[in-house]
Amino acid sequence: MKSKIVVLGDAPLVMGFKLAGIENAINANPATFQNELEKALANEEYGIIITNEKLLENIDWRLKKKLDSIAYPVVVPLPDQSGGSKEGDEIRGLIKRALGFDLGKK
């Protein structure tokens, strides 16, 4: 069975992925996001859930714990149009510590 991708996020994220050909894109605001995320997690058709990092930061701690413990579906948080990703910065720091230099600097 082939898994589907679903996008949950603000209007710019959803529109961008719709323009890229992703059919399952749901516009969610901070008030509706957690409910939409829970529905997407319960839907066995979805193998990848792409979402706004900022929206994901504000969900209930129990749902955060569940997301940390599951391997499927894969939840991919993306930074919003303001840029900067907290998780990206953490990964960069781990790589820098492991290698001894920053791959992002030229």
DSSP file (Angstrom, degrees, kcal/mol; ACC not computed):
  #  RESIDUE AA STRUCTURE BP1 BP2  ACC     N-H-->O    O-->H-N    N-H-->O    O-->H-N    TCO  KAPPA ALPHA  PHI   PSI    X-CA   Y-CA   Z-CA
    1    1 A M              0   0    0      0, 0.0     2,-0.4     0, 0.0     0, 0.0   0.000 360.0 360.0 360.0 136.2    0.0    0.0    0.0
    2    2 A K        -     0   0    0      1,-0.0     2,-0.2    45,-0.0    45,-0.0  -0.723 360.0-135.2 -89.3 130.8    1.3    3.4   -0.9
    3    3 A S        -     0   0    0     -2,-0.4     2,-0.2    43,-0.1    43,-0.2  -0.558  16.1-136.7 -85.5 150.2    1.3    6.1    1.8
    4    4 A K  E     -a   46   0A   0     41,-3.1    43,-2.7    -2,-0.2    44,-1.6  -0.676   8.4-126.8-103.9 159.5    0.0    9.6    1.2
    5    5 A I  E     -a   48   0A   0     -2,-0.2    19,-0.5    41,-0.2     2,-0.4  -0.872  22.6-169.0-102.1 137.2    1.5   12.9    2.2
    6    6 A V  E     -a   49   0A   0     42,-2.5    44,-2.9    -2,-0.4     2,-0.5  -0.984   8.6-152.0-125.1 141.3   -0.7   15.4    4.1
    7    7 A V  E     -ab  50  25A   0     17,-2.6    19,-3.5    -2,-0.4     2,-0.5  -0.955  12.3-177.7-113.5 126.8    0.2   19.1    4.7
    8    8 A L  E     +ab  51  26A   0     42,-3.0    44,-0.9    -2,-0.5     2,-0.3  -0.985  37.1  83.0-122.5 119.6   -1.2   20.8    7.8
    9    9 A G  E    S- b   0  27A   0     17,-2.0    19,-3.1    -2,-0.5    -2,-0.0  -0.983  71.5 -34.7 178.0-165.6   -0.3   24.4    8.3
   10   10 A D     >  -     0   0    0     -2,-0.3     4,-2.5    17,-0.2     5,-0.2  -0.197  67.8 -90.9 -75.5 172.1   -0.9   28.1    7.6
   11   11 A A  H  > S+     0   0    0      1,-0.2     4,-2.9     2,-0.2     5,-0.3   0.867 122.7  51.1 -56.2 -45.2   -2.0   29.4    4.3
   12   12 A P  H  > S+     0   0    0      0, 0.0     4,-2.2     0, 0.0    -1,-0.2   0.915 113.4  45.3 -61.7 -41.0    1.4   30.0    2.7
   13   13 A L  H  > S+     0   0    0     -3,-0.2     4,-2.1     2,-0.2     5,-0.2   0.949 116.0  45.7 -64.7 -49.0    2.6   26.5    3.5
   14   14 A V  H  X S+     0   0    0     -4,-2.5     4,-2.3     1,-0.2     5,-0.2   0.925 114.0  48.2 -61.6 -46.4   -0.6   24.9    2.3
   15   15 A M  H  X S+     0   0    0     -4,-2.9     4,-2.5    -5,-0.2    -1,-0.2   0.901 109.5  53.7 -63.4 -40.8   -0.7   26.9   -0.9
   16   16 A G  H  X S+     0   0    0     -4,-2.2     4,-1.2    -5,-0.3    -1,-0.2   0.918 112.0  43.3 -59.8 -44.5    2.9   26.2   -1.7
   17   17 A F  H  <>S+     0   0    0     -4,-2.1     5,-2.8     2,-0.2     4,-0.3   0.835 111.3  54.5 -73.4 -31.6    2.4   22.4   -1.4
   18   18 A K  H ><5S+     0   0    0     -4,-2.3     3,-1.3     1,-0.2    -2,-0.2   0.916 108.0  50.2 -64.5 -41.4   -0.9   22.6   -3.4
   19   19 A L  H 3<5S+     0   0    0     -4,-2.5    -1,-0.2     1,-0.3    -2,-0.2   0.805 106.9  55.7 -64.2 -28.3    1.0   24.4   -6.2
   20   20 A A  T 3<5S-     0   0    0     -4,-1.2    -1,-0.3    -5,-0.2    -2,-0.2   0.502 128.5 -98.3 -82.1  -4.5    3.6   21.6   -6.0
   21   21 A G  T < 5S+     0   0    0     -3,-1.3     2,-0.6    -4,-0.3    -3,-0.2   0.515  73.7 143.9 103.5   5.9    0.9   19.0   -6.6
   22   22 A I      < -     0   0    0     -5,-2.8    -1,-0.3     1,-0.2    -2,-0.1  -0.703  28.0-170.0 -80.1 118.6    0.1   17.8   -3.0
   23   23 A E  S    S+     0   0    0     -2,-0.6     2,-1.5     1,-0.2    -1,-0.2   0.869  71.1  67.7 -77.6 -38.0   -3.6   17.2   -3.0
   24   24 A N        +     0   0    0    -19,-0.5   -17,-2.6    -7,-0.1     2,-0.4  -0.634  64.8 141.3 -90.2  85.0   -4.1   16.6    0.8
   25   25 A A  E     -b    7   0A   0     -2,-1.5     2,-0.5   -19,-0.2   -17,-0.2  -0.985  29.0-167.8-130.5 121.6   -3.3   20.1    2.2
   26   26 A I  E     -b    8   0A   0    -19,-3.5   -17,-2.0    -2,-0.4     2,-0.5  -0.937  17.7-136.9-117.7 121.9   -5.3   21.4    5.1
   27   27 A N  E     +b    9   0A   0     -2,-0.5     2,-0.4   -19,-0.2   -17,-0.2  -0.643  33.2 176.4 -75.5 122.9   -5.2   25.0    6.2
   28   28 A A        -     0   0    0    -19,-3.1   -14,-0.1    -2,-0.5    27,-0.1  -0.984  17.2-160.8-132.8 141.3   -5.1   25.1   10.0
   29   29 A N    >>  -     0   0    0     -2,-0.4     4,-2.1   -19,-0.1     3,-0.9  -0.616  46.4 -88.3-108.8 174.9   -4.7   28.0   12.5
   30   30 A P  T 34 S+     0   0    0      0, 0.0     4,-0.5     0, 0.0    -1,-0.0   0.811 126.9  53.1 -55.5 -30.2   -3.6   27.7   16.1
   31   31 A A  T 34 S+     0   0    0      1,-0.2     4,-0.2     2,-0.1    -3,-0.0   0.817 120.9  28.9 -75.2 -30.4   -7.2   27.0   17.3
   32   32 A T  T <> S+     0   0    0     -3,-0.9     4,-2.2     2,-0.1     5,-0.2   0.553  96.5  90.3-105.9 -10.3   -7.8   24.1   14.8
   33   33 A F  H  X S+     0   0    0     -4,-2.1     4,-2.8     1,-0.2     5,-0.2   0.903  84.6  49.5 -59.5 -49.0   -4.3   22.7   14.4
   34   34 A Q  H  > S+     0   0    0     -4,-0.5     4,-2.4     1,-0.2    -1,-0.2   0.909 112.5  48.5 -60.7 -42.5   -4.3   20.1   17.2
   35   35 A N  H  > S+     0   0    0     -4,-0.2     4,-2.0     1,-0.2    -1,-0.2   0.919 113.3  47.3 -62.4 -44.3   -7.6   18.6   16.2
   36   36 A E  H  X S+     0   0    0     -4,-2.2     4,-2.3     1,-0.2    -2,-0.2   0.885 111.3  51.7 -65.2 -38.5   -6.5   18.4   12.5
   37   37 A L  H  X S+     0   0    0     -4,-2.8     4,-2.5     2,-0.2    -2,-0.2   0.913 108.5  50.5 -64.7 -42.7   -3.2   16.8   13.6
   38   38 A E  H  X S+     0   0    0     -4,-2.4     4,-1.6    -5,-0.2    -1,-0.2   0.891 110.7  49.8 -62.8 -39.1   -5.0   14.2   15.6
   39   39 A K  H  X S+     0   0    0     -4,-2.0     4,-1.1     2,-0.2    -1,-0.2   0.910 111.2  49.0 -64.7 -41.8   -7.2   13.4   12.7
   40   40 A A  H  < S+     0   0    0     -4,-2.3     3,-0.4     1,-0.2     6,-0.3   0.894 109.7  51.5 -65.6 -39.7   -4.2   13.1   10.4
   41   41 A L  H  < S+     0   0    0     -4,-2.5    -1,-0.2     1,-0.2    -2,-0.2   0.848 110.1  49.9 -64.4 -33.8   -2.4   10.8   12.9
   42   42 A A  H  < S+     0   0    0     -4,-1.6     2,-0.7    -5,-0.2    -1,-0.2   0.704  90.3  91.1 -78.2 -20.1   -5.5    8.5   13.1
   43   43 A N    ><  -     0   0    0     -4,-1.1     3,-1.4    -3,-0.4    -1,-0.0  -0.683  63.8-159.5 -82.0 112.0   -5.8    8.3    9.3
   44   44 A E  T 3  S+     0   0    0     -2,-0.7    -1,-0.2     1,-0.3    -4,-0.0   0.609  83.2  72.5 -69.7 -11.9   -3.8    5.2    8.2
   45   45 A E  T 3  S+     0   0    0    -42,-0.1   -41,-3.1     2,-0.0     2,-0.5   0.778  81.9  84.3 -71.1 -25.5   -3.5    6.5    4.6
   46   46 A Y  E <   +a    4   0A   0     -3,-1.4   -41,-0.2    -6,-0.3     3,-0.1  -0.677  41.5 165.1 -89.0 124.8   -1.0    9.2    5.7
   47   47 A G  E    S+     0   0A   0    -43,-2.7    27,-2.7    -2,-0.5     2,-0.4   0.633  72.4  38.1-104.4 -22.6    2.7    8.2    5.9
   48   48 A I  E     -ac   5  74A   0    -44,-1.6   -42,-2.5    25,-0.2     2,-0.5  -0.997  61.5-168.2-134.5 129.8    4.1   11.7    6.0
   49   49 A I  E     -ac   6  75A   0     25,-3.1    27,-3.2    -2,-0.4     2,-0.5  -0.964   8.6-164.8-117.5 113.8    2.6   14.8    7.8
   50   50 A I  E     +ac   7  76A   0    -44,-2.9   -42,-3.0    -2,-0.5     2,-0.3  -0.845  22.8 159.7 -98.5 132.6    4.3   18.0    6.8
   51   51 A T  E     -ac   8  77A   0     25,-2.4    27,-3.0    -2,-0.5     2,-0.3  -0.927  44.6 -84.2-148.0 167.9    3.5   20.9    9.2
   52   52 A N  E  >  - c   0  78A   0    -44,-0.9     4,-1.8    -2,-0.3     5,-0.1  -0.615  30.5-142.2 -75.0 132.6    4.5   24.3   10.5
   53   53 A E  H  > S+     0   0    0     25,-3.1     4,-1.7    -2,-0.3    -1,-0.1   0.901 100.5  54.3 -61.2 -42.2    7.1   24.1   13.2
   54   54 A K  H  > S+     0   0    0     24,-0.3     4,-0.6     1,-0.2    -1,-0.2   0.890 108.7  47.8 -63.1 -40.3    5.5   27.1   15.1
   55   55 A L  H >4 S+     0   0    0      1,-0.2     3,-0.8     2,-0.2    -1,-0.2   0.887 110.0  53.4 -66.4 -37.7    2.1   25.4   15.2
   56   56 A L  H >< S+     0   0    0     -4,-1.8     3,-1.2     1,-0.2    -1,-0.2   0.814  99.9  62.1 -67.3 -31.0    3.6   22.1   16.4
   57   57 A E  H 3< S+     0   0    0     -4,-1.7    -1,-0.2     1,-0.2    -2,-0.2   0.767 101.3  53.5 -65.1 -25.2    5.3   23.9   19.3
   58   58 A N  T << S+     0   0    0     -3,-0.8    -1,-0.2    -4,-0.6    -2,-0.2   0.232  81.7 113.1-100.6  14.3    2.0   24.9   20.8
   59   59 A I  S <  S-     0   0    0     -3,-1.2     5,-0.0     1,-0.1    -3,-0.0  -0.386  79.9 -77.2 -82.2 166.2    0.2   21.5   21.0
   60   60 A D     >  -     0   0    0      1,-0.1     4,-2.1    -2,-0.1     3,-0.5  -0.268  39.1-120.8 -60.0 144.1   -0.7   19.8   24.2
   61   61 A W  H  > S+     0   0    0      1,-0.2     4,-2.3     2,-0.2     5,-0.2   0.816 111.5  58.0 -59.9 -32.3    2.2   18.0   26.0
   62   62 A R  H  > S+     0   0    0      1,-0.2     4,-1.9     2,-0.2    -1,-0.2   0.905 107.9  45.7 -65.9 -39.7    0.5   14.6   25.8
   63   63 A L  H  > S+     0   0    0     -3,-0.5     4,-2.6     2,-0.2    -2,-0.2   0.882 110.7  53.7 -70.1 -37.7    0.3   14.9   22.0
   64   64 A K  H  X S+     0   0    0     -4,-2.1     4,-2.0     2,-0.2    -2,-0.2   0.919 108.8  49.8 -59.2 -43.3    4.0   16.0   21.9
   65   65 A K  H  X S+     0   0    0     -4,-2.3     4,-1.1     1,-0.2    -2,-0.2   0.900 110.0  50.6 -62.9 -41.3    4.9   12.9   23.9
   66   66 A K  H >X S+     0   0    0     -4,-1.9     4,-1.1     1,-0.2     3,-0.6   0.923 109.2  51.1 -62.1 -44.5    2.9   10.7   21.5
   67   67 A L  H 3< S+     0   0    0     -4,-2.6     3,-0.3     1,-0.2    -1,-0.2   0.865 108.1  52.9 -62.0 -35.8    4.7   12.3   18.5
   68   68 A D  H 3< S+     0   0    0     -4,-2.0    -1,-0.2     1,-0.2    -2,-0.2   0.752 111.8  46.2 -69.5 -23.6    8.1   11.6   20.1
   69   69 A S  H << S+     0   0    0     -4,-1.1     2,-0.3    -3,-0.6    -1,-0.2   0.582  97.1  81.8 -99.0 -10.5    7.2    8.0   20.6
   70   70 A I     <  -     0   0    0     -4,-1.1     0, 0.0    -3,-0.3     0, 0.0  -0.696  48.9-169.4 -99.0 150.3    5.8    7.0   17.2
   71   71 A A        +     0   0    0      1,-0.3    -1,-0.1    -2,-0.3    -4,-0.0   0.598  63.9  82.7-104.3 -18.3    7.8    6.1   14.1
   72   72 A Y  S    S+     0   0    0      1,-0.1    -1,-0.3     2,-0.1     2,-0.1  -0.993  81.7  30.9-143.3 130.5    4.8    6.2   11.7
   73   73 A P  S    S-     0   0    0      0, 0.0     2,-0.5     0, 0.0   -25,-0.2   0.563  89.4-131.1 -74.1 161.0    3.6    8.5   10.3
   74   74 A V  E     -c   48   0A   0    -27,-2.7   -25,-3.1    -2,-0.1     2,-0.6  -0.688  15.7-150.5 -81.7 127.5    6.6   10.7   10.0
   75   75 A V  E     -c   49   0A   0     -2,-0.5   -25,-0.2   -27,-0.2   -27,-0.0  -0.898   9.8-166.7-103.1 121.6    6.0   14.2   11.1
   76   76 A V  E     -c   50   0A   0    -27,-3.2   -25,-2.4    -2,-0.6     2,-0.4  -0.904   4.8-158.1-112.1 105.2    8.1   16.8    9.3
   77   77 A P  E     -c   51   0A   0      0, 0.0   -25,-0.2     0, 0.0   -27,-0.1  -0.693   9.6-168.0 -84.3 132.1    8.1   20.3   10.9
   78   78 A L  E     -c   52   0A   0    -27,-3.0   -25,-3.1    -2,-0.4   -24,-0.3  -0.920  24.6-111.0-116.7 144.9    9.1   23.1    8.6
   79   79 A P        -     0   0    0      0, 0.0     5,-0.1     0, 0.0     6,-0.1  -0.363  36.1-117.4 -67.8 153.5    9.9   26.7    9.6
   80   80 A D    >   -     0   0    0      3,-0.3     3,-2.4     4,-0.3     0, 0.0  -0.122  44.2 -76.5 -81.3-172.9    7.4   29.4    8.6
   81   81 A Q  T 3  S+     0   0    0      1,-0.3     3,-0.1    -2,-0.0    -1,-0.1   0.648 124.3  73.2 -64.4 -13.6    8.2   32.3    6.3
   82   82 A S  T 3  S-     0   0    0      1,-0.3     2,-0.4     2,-0.1    -1,-0.3   0.626  98.3-142.0 -73.9 -10.8   10.0   34.1    9.0
   83   83 A G    <   +     0   0    0     -3,-2.4    -3,-0.3     1,-0.1    -1,-0.3  -0.726  55.9 105.9  95.1-137.9   12.8   31.6    8.5
   84   84 A G        -     0   0    0     -2,-0.4     2,-0.5     1,-0.1    -4,-0.3   0.766  47.7-151.9  21.3 122.7   14.8   30.1   11.4
   85   85 A S     >  -     0   0    0      1,-0.2     4,-2.2    -6,-0.1     5,-0.2  -0.972   8.7-156.6-117.5 123.8   14.2   26.6   12.6
   86   86 A K  H  > S+     0   0    0     -2,-0.5     4,-2.0     2,-0.2    -1,-0.2   0.931  99.0  46.3 -63.0 -45.6   14.8   25.7   16.2
   87   87 A E  H  > S+     0   0    0      1,-0.2     4,-2.5     2,-0.2     5,-0.2   0.896 110.7  53.3 -65.1 -39.5   15.3   22.0   15.3
   88   88 A G  H  > S+     0   0    0      1,-0.2     4,-2.4     2,-0.2    -1,-0.2   0.900 108.5  50.0 -61.0 -40.8   17.5   22.9   12.4
   89   89 A D  H  X S+     0   0    0     -4,-2.2     4,-2.1     2,-0.2    -1,-0.2   0.888 110.1  50.7 -64.5 -39.0   19.7   24.9   14.7
   90   90 A E  H  X S+     0   0    0     -4,-2.0     4,-2.0     2,-0.2    -2,-0.2   0.919 111.3  47.4 -64.8 -43.6   19.9   22.0   17.1
   91   91 A I  H  X S+     0   0    0     -4,-2.5     4,-2.4     1,-0.2     5,-0.2   0.914 110.4  52.5 -63.5 -43.1   20.9   19.6   14.4
   92   92 A R  H  X S+     0   0    0     -4,-2.4     4,-2.6     1,-0.2    -1,-0.2   0.906 108.7  51.1 -59.6 -41.3   23.5   22.0   13.1
   93   93 A G  H  X S+     0   0    0     -4,-2.1     4,-2.4     2,-0.2    -1,-0.2   0.886 109.4  49.8 -63.2 -40.6   25.0   22.3   16.7
   94   94 A L  H  X S+     0   0    0     -4,-2.0     4,-2.3     2,-0.2    -2,-0.2   0.904 112.1  47.3 -65.2 -41.4   25.2   18.5   17.0
   95   95 A I  H  X S+     0   0    0     -4,-2.4     4,-2.8     2,-0.2     5,-0.4   0.918 111.8  51.0 -65.5 -42.5   27.0   18.2   13.6
   96   96 A K  H  X S+     0   0    0     -4,-2.6     4,-2.7    -5,-0.2     5,-0.2   0.914 111.6  47.6 -60.9 -42.5   29.3   21.0   14.6
   97   97 A R  H  < S+     0   0    0     -4,-2.4    -1,-0.2     1,-0.2    -2,-0.2   0.908 114.6  46.5 -65.2 -40.9   30.1   19.3   17.9
   98   98 A A  H  < S+     0   0    0     -4,-2.3    -2,-0.2     1,-0.2    -1,-0.2   0.895 124.2  30.8 -69.5 -40.1   30.7   15.9   16.1
   99   99 A L  H  < S-     0   0    0     -4,-2.8    -2,-0.2     2,-0.3    -3,-0.2   0.725 100.3-125.2 -92.7 -24.0   32.9   17.3   13.3
  100  100 A G  S  < S+     0   0    0     -4,-2.7     2,-0.3    -5,-0.4    -3,-0.1   0.455  82.8  64.4  90.9   0.1   34.6   20.2   15.1
  101  101 A F  S    S-     0   0    0     -6,-0.3     2,-0.6    -5,-0.2    -2,-0.3  -0.973  86.3-102.7-150.1 163.7   33.5   22.8   12.5
  102  102 A D    >   -     0   0    0     -2,-0.3     3,-1.0     1,-0.1    -9,-0.1  -0.791  18.7-161.4 -94.5 117.0   30.3   24.3   11.2
  103  103 A L  T 3  S+     0   0    0     -2,-0.6    -1,-0.1     1,-0.2   -11,-0.0   0.764  89.0  62.0 -65.6 -25.7   29.2   22.9    7.8
  104  104 A G  T 3  S+     0   0    0    -12,-0.1     2,-0.3    -3,-0.1    -1,-0.2   0.654  88.8  82.2 -78.0 -15.4   27.0   26.0    7.2
  105  105 A K    <         0   0    0     -3,-1.0    -4,-0.0     1,-0.1     0, 0.0  -0.716 360.0 360.0 -94.2 140.3   29.8   28.5    7.3
  106  106 A K              0   0    0     -2,-0.3    -1,-0.1     0, 0.0    -3,-0.0   0.408 360.0 360.0-102.8 360.0   31.9   29.1    4.2
